[in-house]
């Protein structure tokens, strides 16, 4: 599948946190004195290697038609010296360091430079493997696939760790050996709806629905409380920084093709079905599950209400244990008159939140007054305002636990 696999260097292939100062001092310094000082510092600590020599040789043997390289923000002399010290037998087809590009990560120029050096032109044939948010953003900016390796992460996640996860990489794994699965069958590990759209084949165990924390802006009364939104996949927004990935991204195209639809692709419905079956919990105990949607705005088509009716039909044709206790309420939520259009009225992020806050309400509060569980669905989640306030209003009306689900999570500007 992939013709080029690029690895990040620091804390992906090798643990190098303690080498920060000497690493930064190596810019444009290819002297023997610098390399000697670097090797002395490198050898002062044991157990640096994350991807062993044996593993990388195995990977290269298993994928003989794939070229392998390194794309790092570190200086060229630093990278080549450290790689030579760590790996005696591994061949690198290309190494892109700090001096090799005008703009390094999170820009994707280094990935394009590596592709040029090995004579490769198709973006969907390249995989970037890294441990940080800059790696994910660089891959998106270049337009290639990305696997996030958490092998070097601590149990307590950093802000960078959370940012990387919130950008929803194609695959996330915790053991270096899992890079083989990424190279062999990446679609099997992508978010559920993206996997279904890939046409890769049946994988009933794919139930990946990422959970992203969304926040109400402080400027309109929000705080540090995250509102969790599950998503069936990603879509890429209209920003130049993600335009290359957008060109070959199936779910982004599907979202665009169905922006005015009242009948939706079966894969959308199947993905929601899988989410309910595997993420809601037992439907045979506790209160029934009420499913509703973010409502249409006055004068607009009731698109998601139509999607909910499709889901009801799909459930009837494919029942599972407890699914008979699901109640469908397409008109549970509504917007009051005076609500504005995000696009037509050109609302910014703060205005979108305030617009939804002031106009979204529970139309039939009697449906949730007995602490019923609720699943509320939206098609595209950008700021999260609609799903956040849908949950807040439902809770205020007496609902029990509210689960928020988006067909896609919009990936915006990464630079």
TORROZA-923678 format. One record per residue (C-alpha): x, z negated, y; chain; residue number from 1. Coordinates in steps of 0.02 Angstrom, whole numbers, plus 32768, in hexadecimal, padded with zeros to 4 digits. Each point is the difference from the previous one (the first is absolute). Example, Ala and Ser with C-alpha at 12.3 -4.5 7.8 and 13.67 -1.06 7.14 Angstrom:
TIGU     X     Z     Y  c    k
TIGU  8267  7E7A  7F1F  A    1
TIGU  8045  8021  80AC  A    2
! end
This chain:
TIGU     X     Z     Y  c    k
TIGU  8000  8000  8000  A    1
TIGU  8084  7FCB  807F  A    2
TIGU  809A  8069  8026  A    3
TIGU  8052  7F7F  8072  A    4
TIGU  7FFF  7F43  7FFB  A    5
TIGU  804B  7FA4  8094  A    6
TIGU  8029  7F47  7FFA  A    7
TIGU  8014  7F88  808F  A    8
TIGU  80A5  7FA3  7FF0  A    9
TIGU  7FFC  7F50  8047  A   10
TIGU  7F94  7F87  7F9D  A   11
TIGU  7FB9  808F  7F99  A   12
TIGU  8095  8037  7F98  A   13
TIGU  8073  7F70  8031  A   14
TIGU  7FEC  7F52  804D  A   15
TIGU  805C  8005  80A5  A   16
TIGU  7FAA  7F86  8077  A   17
TIGU  80A4  7FA5  8021  A   18
TIGU  805A  80A1  8030  A   19
TIGU  7F97  8022  809C  A   20
TIGU  808B  7FE3  8080  A   21
TIGU  8084  8066  7FA7  A   22
TIGU  7F82  8086  7FD8  A   23
TIGU  7FD3  8018  80B8  A   24
TIGU  80B8  8000  802F  A   25
TIGU  801D  8098  7F93  A   26
TIGU  7FAA  807F  8071  A   27
TIGU  8074  8096  8014  A   28
TIGU  808D  7F9E  7FAF  A   29
TIGU  8049  8054  7F67  A   30
TIGU  80A7  7FA7  8007  A   31
TIGU  8056  7FB5  7F69  A   32
TIGU  8007  7F59  805B  A   33
TIGU  7F43  7FFC  8011  A   34
TIGU  7FE4  802F  7F4A  A   35
TIGU  807A  7F7C  7FC5  A   36
TIGU  7FAA  7F79  8066  A   37
TIGU  7F56  8039  7FBF  A   38
TIGU  8039  7FFC  7F4A  A   39
TIGU  8047  7F51  8016  A   40
TIGU  7F58  7FC3  8044  A   41
TIGU  7FA0  805E  7F7A  A   42
TIGU  8067  7FB6  7F71  A   43
TIGU  7FEE  7F4F  8042  A   44
TIGU  7F50  7FF7  7FB9  A   45
TIGU  7FCA  8022  7F4D  A   46
TIGU  7F5C  8043  7FBD  A   47
TIGU  7FE6  8081  8088  A   48
TIGU  7FC1  8091  7F99  A   49
TIGU  7F43  8012  7FF0  A   50
TIGU  7FFE  80AC  7FAE  A   51
TIGU  8084  7FF8  7F7A  A   52
TIGU  807A  808C  7FDB  A   53
TIGU  7FB2  8011  7F53  A   54
TIGU  7F4F  800C  8046  A   55
TIGU  802C  8087  807E  A   56
TIGU  805C  8064  7F7B  A   57
TIGU  7F67  7FF1  7F90  A   58
TIGU  7F8E  803C  808C  A   59
TIGU  8071  8093  8024  A   60
TIGU  8008  802D  7F48  A   61
TIGU  7F42  7FF4  7FED  A   62
TIGU  7FE3  8071  8097  A   63
TIGU  808C  8081  7FF4  A   64
TIGU  7FAA  8078  8078  A   65
TIGU  7FEF  7F7D  8088  A   66
TIGU  8085  7FE9  8083  A   67
TIGU  8028  7F4E  8039  A   68
TIGU  803B  7FC2  80A7  A   69
TIGU  8005  7F72  807E  A   70
TIGU  7FB2  7FFA  80AD  A   71
TIGU  8038  7F67  8062  A   72
TIGU  8008  7FC2  80B3  A   73
TIGU  80AE  7FBF  7FD8  A   74
TIGU  809D  8058  803C  A   75
TIGU  8043  808B  7F92  A   76
TIGU  80A6  7FAC  7FD7  A   77
TIGU  7FA8  7F5D  7FD4  A   78
TIGU  7F85  8058  7F8D  A   79
TIGU  8081  8068  7FA4  A   80
TIGU  8075  7F6C  7FEA  A   81
TIGU  7F7A  7F8B  7FBE  A   82
TIGU  7FB5  8083  7F8C  A   83
TIGU  80AB  802A  7FB7  A   84
TIGU  8022  7F49  7FE1  A   85
TIGU  7F57  7FDE  7FAE  A   86
TIGU  7FEF  809D  7F96  A   87
TIGU  8090  8048  7F9E  A   88
TIGU  7FA2  8087  7FA1  A   89
TIGU  7F68  802A  8068  A   90
TIGU  7FFF  80A9  8056  A   91
TIGU  7FB0  8010  80AB  A   92
TIGU  7FCC  80AF  8032  A   93
TIGU  7FEC  7FCF  80B7  A   94
TIGU  8021  7F68  806E  A   95
TIGU  7FB5  7FF7  80AE  A   96
TIGU  8043  7F77  8071  A   97
TIGU  7FEB  7FC7  80B3  A   98
TIGU  8071  8085  804C  A   99
TIGU  7FAE  808F  7FA2  A  100
TIGU  7F5F  8001  8067  A  101
TIGU  7FCF  7FEF  80B6  A  102
TIGU  7F75  7F85  7FD6  A  103
TIGU  8006  7F96  7F64  A  104
TIGU  7F72  7F9F  7FAD  A  105
TIGU  7F70  7FEE  8020  A  106
TIGU  8013  80B7  8030  A  107
TIGU  8004  8076  7F6C  A  108
TIGU  808D  806F  803E  A  109
TIGU  8076  7FBE  7F7C  A  110
TIGU  7F8A  8034  7F75  A  111
TIGU  7FF6  80B0  8046  A  112
TIGU  80BE  8003  8012  A  113
TIGU  8011  7FD0  7F49  A  114
TIGU  7F85  8087  7FCD  A  115
TIGU  8061  8081  8063  A  116
TIGU  80A4  7FCD  7FAF  A  117
TIGU  7FBD  8016  7F50  A  118
TIGU  7F9D  809D  802B  A  119
TIGU  7F51  7FB9  7FE7  A  120
TIGU  7F6A  802F  806B  A  121
TIGU  7F61  7FBA  7FB1  A  122
TIGU  7FD2  7F53  8043  A  123
TIGU  7F95  7FD1  7F6A  A  124
TIGU  809B  800E  7F92  A  125
TIGU  805A  7F6F  8055  A  126
TIGU  7FF2  7F45  7FDE  A  127
TIGU  8048  7F79  8071  A  128
TIGU  8022  7F56  7FB0  A  129
TIGU  801C  7F6C  8074  A  130
TIGU  7FDE  7F48  801B  A  131
TIGU  7FC4  7FFB  80B4  A  132
TIGU  7F80  803C  807D  A  133
TIGU  807E  8076  8051  A  134
TIGU  8012  805A  7F59  A  135
TIGU  7F44  8017  7FEF  A  136
TIGU  7FEF  803D  80B3  A  137
TIGU  8094  8076  7FF1  A  138
TIGU  7FB4  804D  7F63  A  139
TIGU  7F59  8017  8057  A  140
TIGU  8055  804B  8098  A  141
TIGU  8061  807B  7F95  A  142
TIGU  7F64  8025  7F99  A  143
TIGU  803D  7FC7  7F55  A  144
TIGU  7FC4  7F84  7F7E  A  145
TIGU  8040  7F4D  8003  A  146
TIGU  8014  7F74  7F81  A  147
TIGU  8016  7F4F  8040  A  148
TIGU  8077  7F98  7F97  A  149
TIGU  7FE4  7F44  8012  A  150
TIGU  8090  7FCE  7F8D  A  151
TIGU  8062  7FAD  808D  A  152
TIGU  7F6B  7FA9  8052  A  153
TIGU  7FEF  7F44  8001  A  154
TIGU  7F61  7FA7  7FCE  A  155
TIGU  7FD8  7FE1  80B8  A  156
TIGU  7FDE  80AA  804E  A  157
TIGU  804A  802D  80A8  A  158
TIGU  7FA5  805D  808B  A  159
TIGU  805E  809C  7FCB  A  160
TIGU  7FC3  7FE9  7F4D  A  161
TIGU  7F4B  7FF5  803A  A  162
TIGU  8014  8095  8073  A  163
TIGU  8044  8068  7F70  A  164
TIGU  7F6E  7FD1  7F90  A  165
TIGU  7F82  8020  808A  A  166
TIGU  8040  80B2  800F  A  167
TIGU  7FC7  8019  7F4B  A  168
TIGU  8092  8059  7FAC  A  169
TIGU  7FDE  8077  7F70  A  170
TIGU  803F  7F7F  7F84  A  171
TIGU  803A  7F4B  8007  A  172
TIGU  806A  7FB3  7F77  A  173
TIGU  8068  7F64  7FDF  A  174
TIGU  8081  8036  7F7F  A  175
TIGU  8087  8085  801D  A  176
TIGU  7FD8  8051  7F59  A  177
TIGU  7F53  802C  8040  A  178
TIGU  804F  808D  8065  A  179
TIGU  7FF5  8063  7F5D  A  180
TIGU  7F43  7FF3  8004  A  181
TIGU  7FFE  8034  80B6  A  182
TIGU  8065  809D  7FDA  A  183
TIGU  7FA2  8025  7F61  A  184
TIGU  7F4A  7FE8  8033  A  185
TIGU  7FEA  7FC5  80B4  A  186
TIGU  7F46  8030  800E  A  187
TIGU  7FD5  7F7F  7F7A  A  188
TIGU  8038  7F76  8077  A  189
TIGU  7FB6  803D  80A3  A  190
TIGU  7F63  7FAF  8049  A  191
TIGU  7F6B  801F  7F90  A  192
TIGU  7FA5  808A  805D  A  193
TIGU  80A2  805D  8022  A  194
TIGU  8025  7FFA  7F46  A  195
TIGU  7F53  8043  7FD7  A  196
TIGU  8015  808E  807C  A  197
TIGU  80AB  802D  7FBC  A  198
TIGU  7FB5  8045  7F60  A  199
TIGU  8092  7FB2  7FA4  A  200
TIGU  7F97  7FCA  7F6B  A  201
TIGU  7FA3  7F6A  7FBF  A  202
TIGU  8049  7F56  8025  A  203
TIGU  7F76  7F80  7FE8  A  204
TIGU  807A  7F74  8029  A  205
TIGU  801B  8040  80B2  A  206
TIGU  7F9F  7F82  8068  A  207
TIGU  8073  7FFC  8097  A  208
TIGU  7F9C  7FD0  809A  A  209
TIGU  8076  7FC0  8087  A  210
TIGU  7FC7  7F6D  806C  A  211
TIGU  8030  800B  80B7  A  212
TIGU  7FED  7F76  8081  A  213
TIGU  7FA9  8038  80A0  A  214
TIGU  7FF8  7F98  809F  A  215
TIGU  7F8E  7FEF  8096  A  216
TIGU  806C  801A  809B  A  217
TIGU  8029  7F62  8060  A  218
TIGU  7FC8  8055  80A1  A  219
TIGU  7F4C  7FF8  7FC5  A  220
TIGU  8006  7F55  7FB0  A  221
TIGU  8059  8022  7F5D  A  222
TIGU  8089  7F9A  7FB2  A  223
TIGU  8073  7FF8  7F6A  A  224
TIGU  7F76  8004  7F7D  A  225
TIGU  800E  809D  7F95  A  226
TIGU  7F61  8055  7FC4  A  227
TIGU  8027  804E  7F58  A  228
TIGU  7FCE  80B5  7FE4  A  229
TIGU  8014  8054  7F57  A  230
TIGU  801E  80BA  7FFC  A  231
TIGU  7FF0  808B  7F7F  A  232
TIGU  8090  8060  8050  A  233
TIGU  8054  8040  809E  A  234
TIGU  7FDC  8084  8081  A  235
TIGU  807A  8039  8085  A  236
TIGU  7FCC  8003  80B6  A  237
TIGU  801B  8087  8084  A  238
TIGU  80AD  7FCA  8035  A  239
TIGU  809A  806F  8001  A  240
TIGU  8061  7F76  7FA7  A  241
TIGU  7F99  8015  7F61  A  242
TIGU  7FD2  80B7  8010  A  243
TIGU  8075  803B  7F76  A  244
TIGU  7FBA  7F87  7F7F  A  245
TIGU  7F50  8029  8038  A  246
TIGU  8018  80B7  7FD4  A  247
TIGU  8003  7FE2  7F45  A  248
TIGU  7F9D  7F5F  7FF0  A  249
TIGU  7F63  801A  7F97  A  250
TIGU  7F98  7F6C  803C  A  251
TIGU  8022  8028  80B7  A  252
TIGU  7FBF  80B0  7FDF  A  253
TIGU  7F6A  7FBC  7FA1  A  254
TIGU  7FD3  7F8A  8090  A  255
TIGU  8009  8092  807A  A  256
TIGU  7F9A  8073  7F90  A  257
TIGU  7F76  7F7E  7FEF  A  258
TIGU  7FF8  7FBF  80B2  A  259
TIGU  7F50  8048  8013  A  260
TIGU  7FCB  7FF8  7F4A  A  261
TIGU  7F65  7FAF  7FBB  A  262
TIGU  8036  8025  7F4C  A  263
TIGU  80AB  7FBE  7FD4  A  264
TIGU  8083  802B  7F7B  A  265
TIGU  7FE1  7FA8  7F5B  A  266
TIGU  80B1  7FB9  8007  A  267
TIGU  7FCF  7F9A  8099  A  268
TIGU  7F6E  7FB5  7FA2  A  269
TIGU  8066  7FE4  7F63  A  270
TIGU  8085  7FA3  8062  A  271
TIGU  7F7F  7F8A  804E  A  272
TIGU  7FB7  7FE8  7F52  A  273
TIGU  80AB  7FCF  7FBB  A  274
TIGU  801B  7F87  8090  A  275
TIGU  7F5B  7FA8  7FDF  A  276
TIGU  801F  7FF9  7F46  A  277
TIGU  80AF  7FB6  800D  A  278
TIGU  8008  7FA1  80A4  A  279
TIGU  7F58  7FAD  8022  A  280
TIGU  8001  7F87  7F6E  A  281
TIGU  7F78  7FDB  7F83  A  282
TIGU  7F56  803E  8035  A  283
TIGU  7FA8  7F9C  7F78  A  284
TIGU  8019  7F5B  8058  A  285
TIGU  7FDD  7FC5  80B0  A  286
TIGU  7F9A  805F  807E  A  287
TIGU  7FDD  80BB  7FF2  A  288
TIGU  8075  8078  8057  A  289
TIGU  7FB9  805A  8097  A  290
TIGU  8057  80A2  802F  A  291
TIGU  7FED  8047  80AF  A  292
TIGU  8060  8071  8077  A  293
TIGU  803B  8006  80B3  A  294
TIGU  7F65  804F  8050  A  295
TIGU  7FF4  80A6  8059  A  296
TIGU  7FF4  7FFA  80BD  A  297
TIGU  7F5F  8035  8056  A  298
TIGU  7FF0  80BD  8001  A  299
TIGU  807F  8016  7F73  A  300
TIGU  7FE7  8031  7F4B  A  301
TIGU  7FEA  7F6F  7F85  A  302
TIGU  809A  8038  7F9F  A  303
TIGU  8035  7F5E  7FAE  A  304
TIGU  7F4C  7FD6  7FD7  A  305
TIGU  8000  80A3  7F9D  A  306
TIGU  80A2  7FCC  7FAC  A  307
TIGU  7FAF  7F5D  7FCC  A  308
TIGU  7F6F  805D  7FB0  A  309
TIGU  807D  806A  7FA0  A  310
TIGU  8054  7F61  7FC4  A  311
TIGU  7F5A  7FBC  7FC5  A  312
TIGU  7FE3  809C  7F97  A  313
TIGU  80B1  7FF9  7FB9  A  314
TIGU  7FE7  7F4A  7FD0  A  315
TIGU  7F5E  802A  7FA7  A  316
TIGU  8058  8087  7F9B  A  317
TIGU  8099  7F92  7FDD  A  318
TIGU  7FC3  7F4C  7FF1  A  319
TIGU  8074  7F70  7FD5  A  320
TIGU  7FE3  7F4A  7FD7  A  321
TIGU  7FA5  7FB2  8094  A  322
TIGU  7FE9  809F  8065  A  323
TIGU  7F44  7FED  7FF4  A  324
TIGU  800F  7F6C  8077  A  325
TIGU  8041  806D  808F  A  326
TIGU  7F89  8018  8092  A  327
TIGU  8014  8094  8076  A  328
TIGU  7FD5  7FE5  80B7  A  329
TIGU  8032  8099  8068  A  330
TIGU  7FA4  7FBD  8099  A  331
TIGU  8041  7F4D  7FFA  A  332
TIGU  806A  801C  809C  A  333
TIGU  7FD8  8062  809E  A  334
TIGU  8042  8023  80AF  A  335
TIGU  7F9A  7FD1  8097  A  336
TIGU  7FD6  8082  8082  A  337
TIGU  808C  8018  807D  A  338
TIGU  808D  8006  7F82  A  339
TIGU  8085  807E  8033  A  340
TIGU  805A  8085  7F9C  A  341
TIGU  80B6  7FDA  7FDE  A  342
TIGU  8035  80B5  8011  A  343
TIGU  7F84  8049  807D  A  344
TIGU  8013  7F6D  8075  A  345
TIGU  80BC  7FFB  7FE3  A  346
TIGU  8006  7F46  7FDD  A  347
TIGU  80A7  7FAB  7FED  A  348
TIGU  801F  7F7D  7F7A  A  349
TIGU  7FC4  7F6D  8068  A  350
TIGU  7F64  805E  8037  A  351
TIGU  7FD8  802D  7F4C  A  352
TIGU  8004  7F4B  7FCC  A  353
TIGU  7F94  7FC8  8092  A  354
TIGU  7F86  8090  7FE3  A  355
TIGU  7FE5  7FD1  7F4A  A  356
TIGU  7FFD  7F45  8024  A  357
TIGU  7F76  8014  8080  A  358
TIGU  7F91  807A  7FA2  A  359
TIGU  800E  7FE8  7F44  A  360
TIGU  7F7E  7F8C  7FB5  A  361
TIGU  7FAB  7FD5  7F5B  A  362
TIGU  7F5B  805D  7FFF  A  363
TIGU  7FB5  7FA6  7F6A  A  364
TIGU  804B  7F50  7FFC  A  365
TIGU  7F84  7FCA  7F7B  A  366
TIGU  8064  8068  7F82  A  367
TIGU  8098  7F8E  8010  A  368
TIGU  7FB2  7F5B  8031  A  369
TIGU  801C  7FB5  7F52  A  370
TIGU  80BE  800B  8000  A  371
TIGU  7FFE  80A7  7FA5  A  372
TIGU  80A6  8056  7FE3  A  373
TIGU  8016  809E  8066  A  374
TIGU  806E  809A  7FF4  A  375
TIGU  8004  8068  809F  A  376
TIGU  804C  80AE  7FFC  A  377
TIGU  8049  8070  8088  A  378
TIGU  804F  80AC  7FEF  A  379
TIGU  809B  7FF5  806F  A  380
TIGU  804B  7F5C  803D  A  381
TIGU  806E  800E  809A  A  382
TIGU  7FF7  7F63  806B  A  383
TIGU  7F8D  7FAC  7F82  A  384
TIGU  7F83  7FD2  8088  A  385
TIGU  7F64  803D  7FA4  A  386
TIGU  8029  7FAA  7F5D  A  387
TIGU  803D  7F61  8055  A  388
TIGU  7F61  7FE8  8064  A  389
TIGU  7F91  8037  7F71  A  390
TIGU  8046  7F6F  7F9C  A  391
TIGU  7FF2  7F87  8092  A  392
TIGU  7F4B  802C  8023  A  393
TIGU  7FD1  7FF6  7F48  A  394
TIGU  8050  7F55  7FF1  A  395
TIGU  7FA4  7FC5  809B  A  396
TIGU  7F5E  803B  7FB1  A  397
TIGU  801D  7F96  7F66  A  398
TIGU  805D  8072  7F88  A  399
TIGU  8076  7FBA  7F80  A  400
TIGU  80AC  8050  7FE3  A  401
TIGU  800F  80A8  8057  A  402
TIGU  8076  8085  7FBC  A  403
TIGU  8036  808F  8070  A  404
TIGU  802E  80A9  7FB5  A  405
TIGU  803A  80A1  8054  A  406
TIGU  800A  80AA  7FAE  A  407
TIGU  80A4  8017  805D  A  408
TIGU  8073  7F9C  806E  A  409
TIGU  803C  8069  8093  A  410
TIGU  80BD  8008  8013  A  411
TIGU  8024  8016  80B8  A  412
TIGU  809C  801B  8068  A  413
TIGU  809B  7FC6  7F9F  A  414
TIGU  807E  8017  808D  A  415
! end
